[in-house]
Amino acid sequence: MSSVEELEDDTLQMDPAEHLIICVDDDQNFLKSLEFFLPEKINQETDGQTWYRFLFFDNPHLALDTLKELIASQETVAMVISDQKMPSMKGTEFLAEVKKISQHSIRVLLTGYAGVESAVVAINENLLDKYLTKPIEDEHDFIISIKHLLQKFRMQGTIAHQAKIIHELYQFSNILNGIEDFQKMLDYIVSFTGRMLKCQRISLMLDDGGLLRIKASMGVPAGVVNATSIPIGERISGTVFRSKKAILAKSLDQVPYLDGRVEVNAQSFISIPILLASLTSGDQPLGVINITQKEDNLPFTEDDLDILTYIANTASIAIHNQINRLKLQQAYVETKTQAAALEYQARHDALTGLPNRNMLKECLREAILAGESEKKPFGLLIMDLNRFKEVNDTLGHNSGDVLLQQIGQRLRQALPEEDVLARLGGDEFAVFLPGADIEAAIGVARLIIQTLREPFTLEGLTLDISTSLGLSLYPDHGQEVNLLIQRADVAMYQAKNSGSGYSVYDPAYDQYNHRRLAMIGGLRRAIEDNQLVLYYQPKIDLKTGCICGLEALVRWQHPEYGFMPPDQFIQLAEQTDLIRPLTLWVLNEALKQSSQLLSQGIEISMAVNLSIRNLQDENFPDQVRELLEKWGISPNLLELEITETNIMANPELAMCVLKRLSNMGIHLAIDDFGTGQSSLAYVKRLPVHEIKIDKSFVMSMEANNSDVMIVNTAVDLGHNLGLSVVAEGVENKETYDRLAILGCNVAQGYFISRPLPATQLVSWIHESRWGLKNRTE
C-alpha cells in the first residue's frame, strides 16, 4: 500500500454476499418465464449487501443432487421454489427432501387453485413456508411475496448470528474471570478479540508510569512492540485513553486529536480504518485496545464497535481486578504474615474492597466508647440503591457487580478521607461520620446524592442511578451499635417510600419496620393456616379458540391490610426464604383444583410460577412428584414457568433441577421472554417446551410496528426451535386476531378473562364462548 488514502479506499470496498435461489418446474415454458424476469426483479433495489444467483431445473432429482453439492461446499441457499405437479415427484415431496438437506432454506410451493388444500396441509406439517398460486396473475405481488420471504431468511440469519455472538461474549466473561495468570489473561483477550472481529493486527496497551506500552499483541512486529511508548494524551491511542471512550475512524478526518489537528509524524502510527477502545474501570483508565487490518479487507462496522466496547468493558474489570489482586499479593509478601491478610479479608468487602459490616461495627463501637468520656457525637448514613434489581435482571449479576464497584470507587473519591465508607451487602452501603452533627450529616447525604447523579457507563449503556439514604445520630437516636444501624435503616426506608432522597430517623415512622416484621409473621401464618387463595387465568388455543390451560395466581386476604396482590408480598417472601413453603402451597392448591376439574371431566393444564430459590433446591423435584401423586395428576398436565434471571444465580444447579423436572414429564415454560439480553443463548440449552412473550411487547402491538416485528420474530424463533409460543397481555380483539395471523399458539390476557376465583372457574369454562362448548362446534 503506497499511502494511507489507498488503504482507506481498498478497505471500504466490499463485494455483496452471494445467496442462491433454486427454481424447479417440469414446465420449461414457465421456467423460462421465471428466468426472464425473476433474477432482475429480485436483485433490483437490494440493500447492496446481498446478491442472488438463480439456478433453474426441470428435473427435481437433479435439483436435489445439486442442492447437496451446494450445501457440502458451504454455499448459502436462501430459497427453493418448486411446482407442485411434476411427473417424477410432487412438489410437497420435493420440498420435504429439501428440508432434510437444508433446513434453514425458505421453501415455496407453486400450485394451482385446486392444490391449495394440500399446500395448507404441508404448511401445517412445516414442510414449506408459503405457497403461491400459478399461473402468476400479478407479477408485482409475486415479486413482493418472494422479497418478503427473503427478508425473513436474512432476519433468521441475523438472529442466529446475534445469538452466537451473545453466547461467545458470555463465555468470554466466564473464561476471563477464571484465568489467574495476568499475562495469559491479556493474551486471551487479544486472541478472543481477533477471532470475534476477524482482524489481523491488535495491540493491547496498558498504562505504565504515564506511558502506554504494548503488553499483548497479534500481528505486530516484535520491534514495534518493544519500541512503542506513547505518552498519555498524545497520538490517537493516548487520546482515546484519556477520553475513556471507543471510536471507529474510517478516514483521517475522523481521527480524534486533542488540538484538532494531525500531529507531526502521526501518519506513521495510523492505519485507516481503525477501531480503538479505552480500557476503563469505573473512572480509572487502564489502557487501550487498538485494532486494524480486518480480514479480506472488509470495513469495520458499528456492530464491530459495539462488540469491541463489550470486550473492553469486560476486560477492564478483569484487568482491574487482576491489578488489585497483584497489589494485594504484593502487600501480603511485604508484611510476611498470613494473619494480617486474613484480618483484612474479614474486615473488607471482597467485591469492592471497601470496609464491610464487621469493620463498620468496630468503628461504631470505638466511637461510642470515646463518646461516653469525650461527649463526641457522630452520624451514621445507610444508603440503598433504587431499582438496582432491574440492573441485575436486565444485564445480569456480573454487570451488577461491576456497577457496585464503580459506585464504591466514585463515592470513596468524593467523601472526605476521615469518613468510613462501607459496603454492608447487596446494594446497601453505609458511611460512618465521626464528629458529625445533624447539619454536617445532612451535608454528606446531599453530597452523595449529587455524586451519583453523574451517569454510569456499563457495557456501552448509560445508566442513571439514584439512592435513598437514612441518617441516625449518636447519642440522639441510640447509644448502641445495632440500634443505631436499625434506626438508620428505618430512616432509609422512609426516604425510599417518600422519594425524598434522604431522611433523618423519626420515631413516628418506626412503625414501617414493625409492619414489615408483622407482614413476615403474618405471611408465615397465612401459609400454614391456608389463609391464601388462588385465582386462575385462562389460556386460549388460537387455532381452536378453546381453553387449553390455566395459570394459577396467588392472592392474600390480609386481616388488617385487606386484599393484597402478589407484588406486595412475593418479594418479601423471596427475601425471607418463605418463598419455598409459599411455592409448595400454591402447587398443592393448584393440583387440588386440577383434581377437582378432572372429577368433572375437565382435563386442562395448570401453570405455576417458580422462584429462584426453587431452582436452587435439590429436593424440589421430589416434592413436586409427591404432590402429583397425592392428587393423582399426570405430570403432563402441570406446567412450571421460569425466568432467565432465576437460572443465572447458580446455572449448573438450576439446569440440573430443570432436567429432573422435564424428565418427569412436566412441561417447562420460559416466562417474560424477550426482556433478557441472553435469552437466545439460553433457550437453546434449556429443556423447555414453551416460551411466553412478555406482555410489554404484546400490549402495544396495535400502536407500535416495532413490537409487532419483535413478536413475529419471537414466534418464528420459537417454532424453529420446536417450541409452543404464548402471548401474555392480550387486551383487545385486534391484538388477538393479529397474533392468530402471526401463527402464535396461545393467548392470555384480559380480553379473554381476568383471573377468576375457583368458585367461578367451572361455570366460566362451561358458559364462556372460550370454554368447552366450542370443542363440540
C-alpha positions in Angstrom: 0.0 0.0 0.0 1.5 3.3 -1.1 -0.4 5.5 1.3 -3.0 5.8 4.0 -5.5 7.0 1.4 -5.0 3.9 -0.8 -5.6 1.7 2.2 -8.7 3.5 3.1 -10.2 3.2 -0.5 -9.4 -0.5 -0.6 -10.9 -1.4 2.7 -14.1 0.5 2.2 -15.0 -1.6 -0.8 -16.8 -4.8 -0.2 -18.5 -7.2 -2.7 -22.0 -8.2 -1.8 -22.6 -11.7 -0.3 -23.9 -14.2 -2.8 -27.0 -16.2 -1.9 -28.6 -18.9 -4.2 -32.3 -19.4 -5.2 -33.3 -22.7 -6.9 -36.4 -22.8 -9.1 -37.8 -26.2 -10.1 -40.7 -26.8 -12.6 -41.1 -29.5 -15.3 -42.9 -26.9 -17.5 -40.0 -25.4 -19.4 -42.0 -22.6 -20.8 -43.0 -21.5 -17.3 -39.4 -22.0 -16.1 -38.1 -19.7 -18.9 -40.7 -17.1 -18.0 -39.3 -17.1 -14.4 -35.8 -17.0 -15.7 -36.7 -14.0 -17.8 -38.0 -11.6 -15.1 -37.3 -13.1 -11.6 -33.5 -12.5 -11.2 -33.7 -9.0 -12.5 -36.6 -8.0 -10.3 -35.3 -9.6 -7.1 -31.8 -8.1 -7.5 -33.2 -4.7 -8.1 -33.2 -2.3 -5.1 -31.4 -4.7 -2.8 -29.6 -3.5 0.3 -26.3 -3.7 -1.6 -25.0 -6.4 0.8 -26.7 -9.4 -0.8 -26.9 -10.6 -4.4 -29.0 -13.5 -5.5 -27.9 -16.1 -8.1 -30.7 -18.2 -9.6 -30.5 -21.9 -10.7 -33.3 -23.4 -12.8 -34.1 -27.1 -13.1 -36.9 -29.0 -14.9 -35.9 -32.2 -13.0 -36.4 -32.3 -9.2 -33.9 -35.2 -8.7 -31.2 -33.3 -10.4 -32.1 -30.2 -8.3 -31.7 -32.3 -5.1 -28.3 -33.6 -6.2 -27.2 -30.0 -6.9 -28.5 -28.8 -3.6 -26.5 -31.4 -1.7 -23.3 -30.3 -3.5 -24.0 -26.7 -2.7 -24.6 -27.3 1.0 -21.5 -29.5 1.1 -19.4 -26.6 -0.3 -21.0 -24.3 2.3 -22.9 -22.2 -0.2 -25.9 -20.2 1.1 -29.1 -21.4 -0.4 -31.7 -18.8 0.6 -34.8 -20.2 -1.1 -36.1 -23.2 -3.1 -39.2 -22.7 -5.3 -41.0 -25.7 -6.7 -44.0 -26.5 -8.8 -46.5 -29.0 -7.2 -47.5 -31.1 -10.2 -44.4 -32.8 -11.6 -44.5 -36.3 -13.1 -41.4 -37.7 -11.2 -42.1 -36.1 -7.8 -44.8 -33.9 -6.2 -43.6 -30.5 -5.1 -44.5 -31.2 -1.5 -42.4 -34.4 -1.6 -39.6 -32.5 -3.2 -39.7 -29.7 -0.6 -39.7 -32.3 2.2 -36.4 -33.6 0.9 -35.1 -30.1 0.6 -35.8 -29.6 4.3 -33.7 -32.6 5.2 -30.8 -31.3 3.2 -31.0 -27.5 4.0 -33.5 -26.9 6.9 -32.8 -23.2 7.0 -33.7 -22.5 3.3 -37.1 -20.9 2.6 -39.4 -23.4 0.8 -42.0 -22.1 -1.6 -44.6 -24.2 -3.4 -46.2 -23.1 -6.7 -49.7 -24.7 -7.1 -52.9 -24.3 -8.9 -56.0 -23.3 -7.0 -57.1 -26.9 -6.9 -54.0 -27.8 -4.9 -54.3 -25.1 -2.2 -55.7 -27.5 0.3 -52.7 -29.9 0.1 -50.4 -26.8 0.3 -52.0 -25.7 3.5 -51.6 -29.2 5.0 -47.9 -29.1 4.0 -47.5 -25.7 5.7 -49.1 -27.1 8.9 -46.7 -30.0 8.8 -43.8 -27.5 8.4 -42.8 -28.9 5.0 -42.9 -25.5 3.4 -43.0 -21.8 4.4 -45.5 -20.5 1.8 -47.5 -21.4 -1.3 -48.1 -19.2 -4.3 -50.7 -19.9 -6.9 -50.0 -20.3 -10.6 -50.4 -19.2 -13.2 -48.9 -15.9 -11.9 -51.7 -13.4 -12.3 -49.9 -10.4 -10.7 -46.2 -10.3 -11.3 -45.7 -7.4 -8.9 -47.4 -9.3 -6.0 -45.4 -12.4 -6.8 -42.1 -10.5 -6.5 -43.2 -8.8 -3.3 -44.0 -12.2 -1.7 -40.6 -13.5 -2.7 -38.8 -10.5 -1.3 -40.7 -10.7 2.0 -39.6 -14.4 2.3 -36.0 -13.5 1.5 -36.2 -10.8 4.2 -37.4 -13.4 6.6 -34.4 -15.6 5.7 -32.0 -12.7 6.3 -33.7 -11.9 9.7 -33.4 -15.5 10.8 -29.7 -15.5 9.9 -29.2 -12.3 11.8 -30.9 -13.7 14.9 -28.8 -16.8 14.8 -25.6 -14.7 14.3 -26.6 -12.4 17.2 -27.3 -15.5 19.4 -23.9 -16.8 18.6 -22.2 -13.5 19.4 -24.1 -13.3 22.8 -23.0 -16.8 23.7 -19.4 -16.1 22.7 -19.3 -12.9 24.8 -20.9 -14.7 27.8 -18.3 -17.5 27.5 -15.5 -14.8 27.2 -16.5 -13.3 30.5 -16.6 -16.7 32.3 -13.3 -17.8 30.9 -11.6 -14.4 31.6 -12.6 -14.5 35.2 -11.1 -18.0 35.6 -7.6 -17.1 34.3 -5.3 -16.3 37.2 -2.1 -15.6 35.3 -2.0 -11.9 34.3 -0.1 -12.3 31.0 -2.2 -15.3 30.0 -5.3 -13.3 30.6 -4.0 -10.4 28.4 -3.0 -12.8 25.6 -6.5 -14.4 25.8 -8.2 -11.0 25.5 -6.2 -10.4 22.3 -6.8 -13.8 20.7 -10.5 -13.6 21.5 -10.8 -10.1 20.1 -9.0 -11.2 16.9 -11.4 -14.2 16.5 -14.6 -12.2 17.1 -13.7 -9.2 14.9 -11.7 -11.2 12.3 -8.8 -8.9 12.2 -5.1 -9.4 11.7 -3.5 -6.7 13.9 -4.2 -6.0 17.5 -2.3 -4.3 20.3 -3.4 -4.1 23.9 -1.6 -1.2 25.7 -1.7 -0.5 29.4 -0.6 2.5 31.5 2.9 2.0 32.6 4.0 5.0 34.7 2.2 7.6 32.5 3.2 5.8 29.2 1.2 3.4 27.1 3.2 0.2 26.4 2.1 -2.8 24.4 1.5 -5.7 26.9 -0.1 -8.2 24.4 -0.4 -8.2 20.7 -1.2 -10.1 17.5 0.3 -9.3 14.0 2.6 -6.6 15.4 6.3 -6.9 14.8 8.4 -7.5 17.9 10.5 -4.4 17.2 7.3 -2.3 17.2 6.1 -3.9 20.5 9.4 -3.2 22.2 9.7 0.3 20.9 6.1 1.5 21.5 5.9 4.1 24.2 3.1 6.6 23.9 2.6 9.5 26.4 -0.9 9.8 27.8 -2.9 12.3 25.7 -0.6 12.0 22.6 -1.4 10.3 19.3 -4.6 8.5 18.7 -4.1 5.8 21.4 -3.1 8.3 24.1 -6.1 10.5 23.2 -8.6 7.6 23.4 -7.1 6.5 26.7 -7.7 10.0 28.2 -11.2 10.2 26.7 -12.3 6.8 28.1 -14.3 6.1 25.0 -14.4 3.8 22.0 -14.1 5.1 18.4 -14.4 3.9 14.8 -12.4 6.0 12.4 -12.9 5.3 8.7 -10.9 8.3 7.5 -8.1 10.6 8.7 -10.5 13.4 9.4 -12.4 11.2 11.9 -9.2 10.6 14.0 -9.5 12.5 17.3 -6.7 14.7 18.5 -6.7 17.0 21.5 -5.7 20.0 19.4 -7.9 19.2 16.5 -5.1 18.5 14.0 -2.8 15.7 12.9 0.4 15.9 14.8 3.9 15.7 13.3 4.7 12.1 12.1 1.3 10.9 13.3 0.6 9.1 10.0 3.3 6.6 10.7 1.2 5.3 13.6 -2.2 5.2 11.8 -3.7 2.5 9.5 -7.2 3.5 8.4 -9.8 2.3 9.1 -9.1 1.7 12.8 -11.0 0.6 15.9 -9.9 1.7 19.4 -11.5 1.2 22.8 -10.4 2.6 26.2 -9.9 0.0 29.0 -11.5 1.8 31.9 -12.7 0.5 35.3 -15.1 3.0 36.9 -13.4 6.4 36.5 -9.9 4.9 36.3 -8.4 4.5 32.7 -6.2 1.4 32.4 -5.2 1.2 28.8 -6.3 0.9 25.1 -7.1 -1.8 22.6 -6.1 -0.9 19.1 -7.4 -2.9 16.1 -6.6 -2.6 12.3 -6.4 -4.7 9.2 -9.6 -6.7 9.2 -9.5 -10.0 7.2 -10.3 -9.8 3.5 -10.1 -6.0 3.6 -13.7 -5.8 4.9 -14.6 -2.5 6.6 -15.2 -2.2 10.3 -18.9 -1.6 11.2 -20.8 -0.1 14.1 -21.6 -3.6 15.2 -17.9 -4.3 15.4 -17.6 -1.2 17.6 -20.3 -2.5 19.9 -18.6 -5.9 20.2 -15.2 -4.2 21.0 -16.9 -2.0 23.5 -18.3 -5.0 25.4 -15.0 -6.8 25.2 -13.2 -3.7 26.5 -15.7 -3.2 29.4 -15.4 -6.9 30.4 -11.7 -7.0 30.0 -11.3 -3.7 32.0 -12.9 -5.2 35.1 -10.8 -8.4 34.8 -7.6 -6.4 34.3 -8.5 -4.0 37.2 -9.3 -7.0 39.5 -6.0 -8.7 38.4 -4.1 -5.5 39.1 -5.8 -5.2 42.5 -5.1 -8.9 43.2 -1.4 -8.5 42.3 -1.2 -5.4 44.5 -2.8 -7.4 47.4 -0.4 -10.3 46.8 2.5 -7.8 46.9 1.2 -6.4 50.2 0.9 -10.0 51.6 4.6 -10.6 50.6 5.7 -7.3 52.2 4.0 -8.0 55.5 5.0 -11.7 55.5 2.1 -12.6 57.8 -1.0 -14.5 56.8 -2.8 -13.3 59.9 -2.7 -9.7 58.5 -4.2 -10.9 55.2 -7.0 -12.9 57.0 -7.8 -9.9 59.2 -8.1 -7.7 56.1 -10.4 -10.1 54.4 -12.5 -10.4 57.5 -12.9 -6.6 57.7 -13.3 -5.7 54.0 -15.8 -6.5 51.2 -14.4 -8.8 48.6 -16.2 -7.2 45.6 -15.5 -3.5 46.2 -12.5 -3.6 48.6 -14.4 -1.3 50.9 -14.7 -1.9 54.7 -17.5 -4.4 55.4 -20.2 -4.6 58.1 -17.7 -6.1 60.7 -15.3 -3.1 60.3 -18.2 -0.6 60.4 -19.4 -2.1 63.7 -15.9 -1.9 65.1 -15.7 1.8 64.2 -19.1 2.5 65.8 -18.1 0.6 69.0 -14.9 2.6 69.3 -16.8 5.9 68.7 -19.4 5.0 71.3 -16.7 4.3 73.9 -14.9 7.6 73.1 -18.3 9.4 73.2 -19.0 8.2 76.7 -16.0 10.1 78.0 -15.5 12.9 75.5 -19.1 13.5 74.6 -18.3 13.5 70.9 -21.4 13.0 68.6 -21.2 11.1 65.3 -23.5 10.3 62.4 -24.4 7.1 60.5 -25.7 7.0 57.0 -27.2 3.9 55.4 -27.9 4.0 51.7 -29.7 1.7 49.3 -29.7 2.0 45.5 -33.1 2.5 43.9 -34.2 -0.2 41.4 -30.9 -1.9 41.4 -32.7 -5.2 40.9 -33.6 -4.0 37.4 -29.9 -3.8 36.5 -29.3 -7.4 37.7 -32.5 -8.7 35.9 -31.7 -6.9 32.6 -27.9 -7.1 32.3 -27.0 -9.9 34.7 -25.4 -10.2 38.1 -21.9 -9.8 36.7 -22.8 -6.4 35.3 -24.5 -5.5 38.6 -21.2 -6.4 40.4 -19.3 -4.1 38.0 -21.7 -1.3 38.8 -21.3 -1.7 42.5 -17.5 -1.5 42.1 -17.9 1.7 40.1 -20.2 3.2 42.7 -17.8 2.3 45.5 -14.9 3.9 43.7 -16.8 7.1 42.9 -18.1 7.6 46.5 -14.7 6.9 48.0 -13.2 9.6 45.9 -15.9 12.1 46.7 -16.0 11.6 50.5 -13.5 13.1 53.0 -10.8 10.8 54.0 -11.9 10.5 57.6 -15.3 9.3 56.7 -15.6 5.5 56.6 -17.4 4.1 53.5 -18.5 0.5 53.9 -20.5 -2.0 51.9 -23.0 -3.9 54.0 -24.0 -6.4 51.3 -26.1 -6.4 48.2 -26.7 -2.8 47.0 -26.5 -1.4 50.6 -23.7 0.9 51.7 -23.0 2.8 54.9 -20.9 5.9 55.9 -19.6 6.5 59.4 -19.3 10.2 60.0 -17.0 10.8 63.1 -17.7 14.1 64.9 -20.7 15.0 62.6 -23.8 16.8 63.9 -27.1 16.9 62.1 -26.2 19.6 59.7 -22.9 18.0 58.7 -24.5 14.6 58.3 -27.2 16.1 56.0 -24.5 17.8 54.0 -22.8 14.5 53.4 -26.1 12.9 52.4 -26.6 15.7 49.8 -23.0 15.2 48.5 -23.7 11.5 48.0 -26.9 12.2 46.0 -25.1 14.8 43.9 -22.1 12.5 43.3 -24.4 9.7 42.0 -26.3 11.9 39.6 -23.5 11.7 37.0 -24.5 8.7 34.8 -22.5 5.4 34.8 -21.4 3.6 31.7 -21.8 -0.2 31.7 -21.5 -2.5 28.6 -21.9 0.5 26.3 -25.1 1.6 28.1 -25.6 4.8 30.1 -27.3 4.2 33.4 -28.8 6.8 35.8 -28.5 5.7 39.4 -30.3 7.2 42.4 -30.2 6.3 46.0 -32.2 6.6 49.3 -30.3 7.5 52.5 -31.3 7.1 56.1 -29.5 9.0 58.9 -29.2 8.3 62.6 -27.1 10.3 65.2 -25.3 9.3 68.4 -26.4 9.8 71.1 -29.8 11.3 70.0 -31.1 8.2 68.3 -29.3 5.5 70.3 -26.2 4.6 72.2 -25.8 1.0 71.0 -24.4 -0.2 67.7 -27.2 -2.4 66.4 -29.8 0.2 67.5 -28.1 3.0 65.5 -27.9 0.7 62.4 -31.5 -0.4 62.8 -32.8 3.2 63.1 -30.7 4.5 60.1 -32.2 1.6 58.2 -35.8 2.7 59.2 -35.0 6.2 58.1 -33.6 4.9 54.8 -36.9 3.0 54.0 -38.8 6.2 54.9 -36.7 8.1 52.3 -37.3 5.4 49.8 -41.1 5.5 50.3 -41.3 9.3 50.2 -38.9 9.7 47.3 -37.1 12.5 49.3 -33.6 11.2 48.7 -32.6 11.2 52.4 -34.4 11.1 55.7 -33.4 11.6 59.4 -34.7 9.0 61.8 -38.1 9.9 63.3 -39.8 7.6 65.8 -43.1 8.4 64.2 -42.1 6.4 61.1 -40.7 3.4 63.0 -44.0 1.6 62.5 -42.8 0.8 59.0 -40.3 -1.6 60.4 -42.9 -3.1 62.7 -45.3 -3.5 59.8 -42.6 -5.4 57.9 -41.9 -7.7 60.7 -45.7 -8.2 61.2 -46.0 -8.9 57.5 -43.4 -11.6 57.7 -45.0 -13.3 60.6 -48.5 -12.8 59.1 -47.4 -14.4 55.8 -45.9 -17.4 57.6 -49.2 -17.9 59.4 -51.2 -17.4 56.2 -49.2 -20.2 54.5 -49.6 -22.5 57.5 -53.3 -21.8 58.1 -54.4 -21.7 54.4 -55.3 -18.0 54.5 -54.1 -17.5 50.9 -56.3 -18.0 47.8 -55.6 -18.9 44.2 -57.1 -17.1 41.2 -56.9 -18.8 37.7 -56.4 -17.0 34.4 -57.4 -19.0 31.3 -55.2 -19.5 28.3 -56.8 -19.9 24.8 -55.6 -22.0 21.9 -55.5 -19.5 19.0 -56.2 -22.2 16.4 -59.3 -23.7 18.0 -60.5 -20.7 20.1 -60.9 -23.1 23.1 -59.4 -23.0 26.6 -56.2 -25.0 26.7 -54.8 -24.2 30.1 -54.9 -22.1 33.4 -52.3 -20.1 35.2 -52.5 -20.2 39.0 -52.0 -16.7 40.6 -51.8 -16.3 44.4 -53.6 -13.6 46.4 -53.6 -12.8 50.2 -56.7 -11.7 52.0 -54.9 -10.0 54.9 -57.0 -9.5 58.0 -55.6 -5.9 58.6 -54.4 -4.6 55.2 -57.2 -6.2 53.0 -56.9 -7.9 49.6 -53.2 -7.9 48.5 -51.9 -8.8 45.0 -48.7 -10.8 44.8 -46.4 -7.8 44.1 -47.0 -6.7 47.7 -45.7 -9.8 49.4 -43.8 -12.1 46.9 -40.6 -10.0 47.2 -40.9 -10.2 51.0 -41.3 -14.0 50.7 -38.2 -14.1 48.5 -36.1 -12.1 51.0 -37.0 -14.3 54.0 -37.0 -17.7 52.3 -40.7 -18.0 52.9 -41.0 -18.4 49.1 -40.2 -22.2 49.4 -43.2 -23.1 51.5 -45.3 -20.5 49.6 -44.5 -22.2 46.2 -45.4 -25.6 47.7 -48.7 -24.2 49.0 -49.5 -22.8 45.6 -48.6 -26.1 43.9 -50.6 -28.1 46.3 -53.7 -25.9 45.9 -53.3 -25.7 42.1 -53.1 -29.5 41.8 -56.0 -29.9 44.1 -58.0 -27.7 41.8 -56.9 -29.8 38.8 -58.1 -32.9 40.6 -61.5 -31.3 41.1 -61.7 -30.3 37.4 -60.8 -33.9 36.4 -63.6 -35.3 38.5 -66.0 -33.1 36.4 -64.5 -34.3 33.1 -62.3 -31.2 32.5 -58.7 -32.0 31.6 -56.6 -28.9 31.0 -53.0 -28.0 32.0 -52.2 -25.9 35.1 -49.3 -23.5 35.2 -47.4 -22.3 38.3 -44.6 -19.8 38.6 -41.3 -20.8 40.2 -38.9 -18.8 42.2 -35.1 -18.6 42.1 -34.9 -20.4 45.4 -36.9 -23.4 43.9 -34.3 -23.9 41.2 -31.5 -23.9 43.9 -33.3 -26.6 45.9 -32.2 -30.2 45.0 -35.3 -31.6 46.9 -37.8 -29.6 44.9 -38.4 -32.2 42.1 -39.1 -34.9 44.7 -41.6 -32.5 46.4 -43.4 -31.9 43.1 -43.5 -35.7 42.4 -45.2 -36.3 45.8 -47.8 -33.6 45.2 -48.6 -35.0 41.7 -49.1 -38.5 43.3 -51.1 -37.1 46.2 -53.7 -35.5 43.8 -53.5 -38.1 41.0 -52.4 -35.6 38.4 -50.4 -36.7 35.3 -47.2 -34.7 35.0 -48.0 -33.5 31.5 -50.9 -31.5 33.0 -48.5 -29.4 35.1 -46.5 -26.5 33.6 -43.8 -24.7 35.6 -42.9 -21.2 34.5 -39.3 -19.8 35.0 -37.4 -16.7 34.0 -33.8 -16.5 32.8 -32.9 -14.4 35.9 -33.9 -17.4 38.1 -31.3 -19.5 36.4 -28.4 -17.1 36.5 -27.7 -17.2 40.2 -26.5 -20.9 40.0 -26.8 -22.1 36.4 -25.4 -25.6 37.0 -27.7 -26.4 39.9 -30.7 -24.7 38.2 -30.1 -26.8 35.0 -29.9 -30.0 37.0 -33.2 -29.2 38.7 -34.9 -28.3 35.4 -33.7 -31.5 33.7 -35.1 -33.6 36.5 -38.5 -31.9 36.3 -38.5 -32.3 32.5 -37.6 -36.0 32.7 -40.7 -36.4 35.0 -42.8 -35.3 32.0 -43.6 -31.8 33.4 -43.8 -29.0 30.9 -41.5 -26.1 31.4 -42.0 -22.6 30.0 -39.7 -19.5 29.8 -41.7 -16.6 31.2 -41.1 -12.9 30.2 -39.3 -13.9 27.0 -37.7 -11.0 25.2 -36.7 -9.0 28.3 -33.4 -10.8 29.0 -30.2 -10.0 27.0 -29.1 -13.5 26.8 -32.5 -15.2 26.1 -31.4 -16.6 22.7 -28.2 -18.1 24.2 -30.1 -19.9 27.0 -33.3 -21.0 25.3 -31.3 -23.5 23.2 -29.9 -25.2 26.3 -32.9 -25.3 28.5 -35.3 -28.4 28.4 -38.3 -26.2 27.8 -41.5 -26.8 25.8 -42.9 -23.2 25.6 -41.9 -19.5 25.6 -44.2 -16.8 26.9 -43.7 -13.4 25.1 -43.6 -10.6 27.7 -46.7 -8.6 27.8 -44.8 -5.3 27.4 -44.4 -6.2 23.7 -47.9 -7.6 23.2 -49.9 -4.8 24.8 -48.5 -2.2 22.4 -48.7 -4.2 19.1 -51.5 -2.1 17.7 -49.7 1.2 18.2 -46.1 0.1 17.6 -44.9 -1.7 14.5 -41.5 -2.5 16.2 -43.3 -4.5 18.8 -45.2 -6.4 16.0 -41.8 -7.3 14.4 -40.4 -8.4 17.8 -43.5 -10.6 18.4 -43.3 -12.0 14.9 -39.6 -12.8 15.3 -40.2 -14.4 18.7 -43.0 -16.6 17.2 -40.8 -17.7 14.3 -37.8 -18.4 16.6 -40.0 -20.4 19.0 -41.4 -22.5 16.1 -38.0 -23.1 14.6 -36.8 -24.4 17.9 -39.9 -26.7 18.1 -41.5 -24.7 21.0 -45.1 -23.5 21.5 -45.5 -19.8 21.9 -47.8 -18.0 24.3 -48.6 -14.3 24.2 -49.4 -12.5 27.5 -51.2 -9.2 27.9 -53.8 -9.7 25.2 -56.1 -6.7 25.9 -58.3 -6.5 22.8 -59.7 -8.3 19.8 -57.3 -6.6 17.4 -54.3 -7.9 19.2 -55.9 -11.4 19.5 -56.6 -11.5 15.7 -53.1 -10.2 14.8 -51.5 -12.9 17.0 -53.5 -15.6 15.2 -52.3 -14.3 11.8 -48.7 -14.4 13.0 -49.0 -18.0 14.0 -48.8 -17.6 17.8 -50.2 -20.7 19.5 -51.8 -19.5 22.7 -53.2 -16.2 24.0 -53.7 -15.0 27.6 -55.0 -11.6 28.9 -57.9 -9.5 30.0 -59.6 -9.7 26.6 -60.2 -13.4 27.3 -60.7 -13.2 31.0 -59.4 -11.6 34.2 -58.1 -14.1 36.8 -61.0 -16.0 38.3 -61.6 -17.4 41.8 -62.2 -21.1 42.0 -65.9 -20.6 42.7 -66.4 -19.0 39.3 -64.0 -21.1 37.3 -66.1 -24.2 36.3 -69.2 -22.1 35.3 -66.9 -19.8 33.2 -65.4 -22.9 31.4 -68.9 -24.2 30.6 -70.6 -21.0 29.8 -68.0 -18.7 28.2 -67.6 -18.5 24.5 -64.0 -19.6 25.1 -64.9 -22.6 27.1 -65.6 -26.3 26.5 -68.7 -25.7 24.4 -66.5 -24.6 21.5 -65.0 -28.1 21.3 -68.2 -29.7 20.0 -69.0 -26.9 17.5 
